[in-house]
Amino acid sequence: MEVDALKSNPLTESTFYILLALASEPLHGYGIIKKVELLSENTIILAAGTLYGALENLKKSHLVDQMLIQDNSRRKVYQITDTGLEVLSHDYLRMKKLCLIAESILKKGEK
């Protein structure tokens, strides 16, 4: 899927938070779950199955990569790709614009 096609489709809230969690550092699955809970102030609680399904979709779309770990750990560590960061930034700007529009309309209604 091309970047323009990815940008034209809004991210789900869970996917947005997963990419946001990975934007600051590579993480393993449990680390992603905990970081999403922290960033969302416990409004997004990801089950392991939901997370790994989302990560597989993100890998297929080239938004995240699985890192190769040199130790004997079985943990899989994920990192956001440049494309993932671009899509995340685009969706952030889309939502920011929506909020500014909503704010201006709602303030007019506060007479």
C-alpha positions in Angstrom: 0.0 0.0 0.0 1.4 3.4 -0.9 2.0 6.2 1.6 -0.7 8.4 0.0 -3.3 5.6 0.4 -2.3 5.1 4.0 -2.6 8.8 4.7 -6.1 9.0 3.2 -7.5 6.5 5.7 -7.6 7.7 9.3 -5.9 5.4 11.9 -8.0 3.7 14.5 -7.5 5.0 18.0 -5.6 1.8 19.0 -3.4 1.9 16.0 -2.6 5.6 16.6 -1.5 4.8 20.1 0.6 1.8 19.1 2.5 4.0 16.6 2.7 6.8 19.1 4.2 4.4 21.7 6.8 3.2 19.1 7.6 6.8 18.0 9.8 7.4 21.0 11.5 4.0 21.3 11.4 0.4 20.1 9.4 -1.8 22.4 8.4 -5.5 22.8 4.7 -6.4 23.0 4.2 -6.0 26.8 6.1 -2.7 26.6 3.7 -1.5 23.9 0.7 -2.5 26.0 2.0 -0.6 29.0 3.0 2.5 27.1 -0.4 2.7 25.3 -2.1 2.5 28.7 0.1 5.3 30.0 -0.3 7.5 27.0 -4.1 7.0 26.8 -4.5 7.5 30.6 -5.9 3.9 30.8 -8.6 4.5 28.2 -7.0 2.0 25.8 -6.3 -1.4 27.2 -4.9 -3.7 24.6 -5.3 -7.5 24.9 -2.3 -9.4 23.6 -4.3 -10.9 20.7 -5.5 -7.5 19.7 -2.0 -6.0 19.9 -0.3 -8.8 17.8 -3.0 -8.7 15.2 -2.6 -4.9 14.9 1.2 -5.3 14.7 0.9 -7.9 11.9 -1.3 -5.4 9.9 1.2 -2.6 10.6 4.0 -4.8 9.5 2.2 -5.6 6.2 1.6 -1.9 5.7 5.3 -1.2 6.3 4.5 1.1 9.3 6.4 -1.0 11.8 9.3 -3.4 11.6 10.4 -6.2 13.8 13.9 -5.7 15.0 16.5 -8.5 15.2 17.7 -9.0 18.7 21.2 -10.4 19.2 20.6 -12.0 22.6 18.9 -15.3 23.3 15.6 -13.6 24.3 12.4 -14.8 22.6 10.9 -11.3 22.8 10.1 -9.6 19.6 10.9 -5.9 19.5 9.1 -3.6 17.2 10.1 -0.2 15.9 8.2 2.4 13.8 9.4 2.9 10.2 9.9 6.2 8.5 6.6 5.5 6.7 4.9 4.8 10.0 6.2 8.1 11.4 5.0 9.9 8.3 1.5 8.4 8.6 1.3 9.0 12.3 2.3 12.7 11.8 -0.3 13.1 9.0 -3.1 11.6 11.2 -2.0 13.9 14.1 -2.3 16.9 11.9 -5.7 15.7 10.5 -7.0 15.4 14.1 -5.5 18.7 15.1 -7.4 20.4 12.3 -10.6 18.7 13.3 -10.2 19.9 16.9 -9.5 23.5 15.8 -12.6 23.5 13.6 -14.7 22.0 16.4 -13.3 24.4 18.9 -14.2 27.4 16.8 -17.7 26.2 16.2 -18.3 25.2 19.9 -17.0 28.6 21.1 -19.5 30.4 18.9 -22.2 28.4 20.6 -21.1 29.5 24.1 -22.9 32.8 24.2 
